[in-house]
């Protein structure tokens, strides 16, 4: 994977991103004696993101990042995973882009996930795909951890996602939690 220096610039926004919320909240969970099932899922997601960063191959980087999304947004055996994943990602980061853009990226990423998970094929995964998945995963994880008063469980995310869909069906402006952030940009192959 290659990138430009600009992408990794340490600026005020990045410093705020790392110091004020995400890492401190994760450390608080780590230091608790008794953690909830959801807090355990947040820690596991953080561990898989760390594994993704340390991955030695493109497929391993992709796989570990996708596991984070599965941990945070999907239930085991859930039907309609692709649409559910798109809707839940839209809830957490879709406000920054048109849903069509988020949906386009998620459909490709889900396709690649299925190729990897079900066929063991990873030849179509590009560095750009890993960067886009990384952008989604980091923002989803950050928002879920940062908004722990709104999202105390995976079920809270699912319910809120359904409410967001209802607003859209009724053609009403959806109400999203304050403090949702999006850091980064999507890339194109």
N, C-alpha and C positions, 0 to 999 in steps of 0.2 A: 504494500500500500504506500502510495506517495501522496504528498500534499504540499501546499504552499505554507510558508512561514506565517503568513497573515492569519490563517485558520487557527493557529495555536498562540496567537498574541494574548498576552496576559494584560488585560485592561481592567478598568473599574467595573465594568459589567461582569466580567469573568470572576473578579475578586469577590464581588457581591454574591454571585452565583454559588461560589464555593464556601465562603465564610459564613454567610448569614442564615443559611437554611439547610440545604441538603445534608452536607457532611455532619454538621452538628446534630441534626435530628437522628441520623443513622447512628452516630456515636452514643446518643442518649439511649437508643434501643439496645445497642450492644452492652451497655453498662447496666441495664435493668436486670434484676434477679429473676423476675417472672415476666415472660413476654407472651403476648397473644399469638394466636395462629396467624393473624394478618401481619403482625410485626415480624414473625418468623419468615413469612413469605417475602417481606420487604428486604430482610437480611439476605435471604437466598438469592433474590433478584440482584442485589448489590454484588454478591459473590460471583454470580454468573457474568455480570458486566465486567468485573475484574478479570475473570478468566478470558473473556473476549478480548480485552485490551492486551493480555499477555499471549494470545494465541499465536501459534507459529505458522498457521496456514489460513488461507482465505476461507475455506469451508468451516474451520473451527471457529474463526472470528464470527462468521455469520451464524452458525449454530448456537453459540453461547449468547449472542445478542437476541436471537429469536426466542430462546428459552425464557429470557426476561419478560418478553411480552406474554408468553403463555402463562407464566407464573402470575403475573399481575392482572391479566385481563380475561383469561378464559378458564372455564371449569372443565374438569376431566369429563370426556364423553359428550360434551356439549354439541348440539347440532347447530348448523349454520355458522361455523367458526369464522369463515372468511368475512361474512357480513357483520357478525358481532364484533370482530376485531376492528373492522373499518369504523363502525359506529363508536366504539369505545376510544379508539385513537382520536377520532374526530372530536369527541367530548373533551379530551385532554389537550389536544394541540390543533384541532381543525379550525379554530377561530382565527388563526394567523393566515391561513391559506383558504382558497376555495375548497369545498369538500371534494370537488372533482380532482384537484391536484393531490390531496391526501389520499383519496380513493385510488387514483392511478398508481401512486407509489406502493400503497398497501397491496393492491392486486398483484403487482409484479413480485413484491417481497413474499407474499403468500404462495404464489406459484413456485418461486425458488425454494421456499420452505418445504413444500410438498415434494418437489423433485429430490431434495436432500433427505428428508425424513422417510419417504416411502420408496424411493428408488436408489438412494445412495449416490445420486448424480449431483455434482457440484460444478460442472464445467461451464455452466451459464452464469454463475455468480461472478460479478465483476467487482473491482475495488469501489466503483461508484455505488453499487448495490450495498456494499458493507457500510460505506459512509452514510448513505440515506437511512439504512436501518439503524445505524448508530445515532443519527440525529433524532429519529423517532423514539428509540429506546431511552436515551438520556433524558429527553423532554418528558416522556411519559413517567419515568421513574421519579424525576425531579418533582413534577407536579403532584404525583400521588403522595410522595413523602412530605412535600411542603404543605399540602392541603389535607393533612391528617385529621383535621376537625371535620371536614366534609366527607372524607373517604376513610372510614374506620375498618372497612372490609372490602373484599372484592365485590360482595353483593351491593354495597353502596355505589360502586362504580357502575355496576350493571343497571341498577334502578335509575340512577341519574342519567345514564345513557338512554334509557327508554323514555324518560321525561323529555330529554332533548329531542328525540325523534317525534314525540307527540307535539311538541311546539312547532316543529317543522311541518308536520302534517296539517296542523291548524293554521299554518302560515303566520305564526307569531314569532316575534324576535325571542330567541332563547335566552334564558338567564344563566350565565355561567358564573362559577365562583370567581371572586376577585383573586388577584395574585397568580393567575395562570401565566406562565411564561413560555416563551419559545426562544431557544438559543441555537443559532446555526442556520444553515440553508440547505435546501435540497439540491442535489446535483443531477445532471442528466447524462445518460450514456451516449 
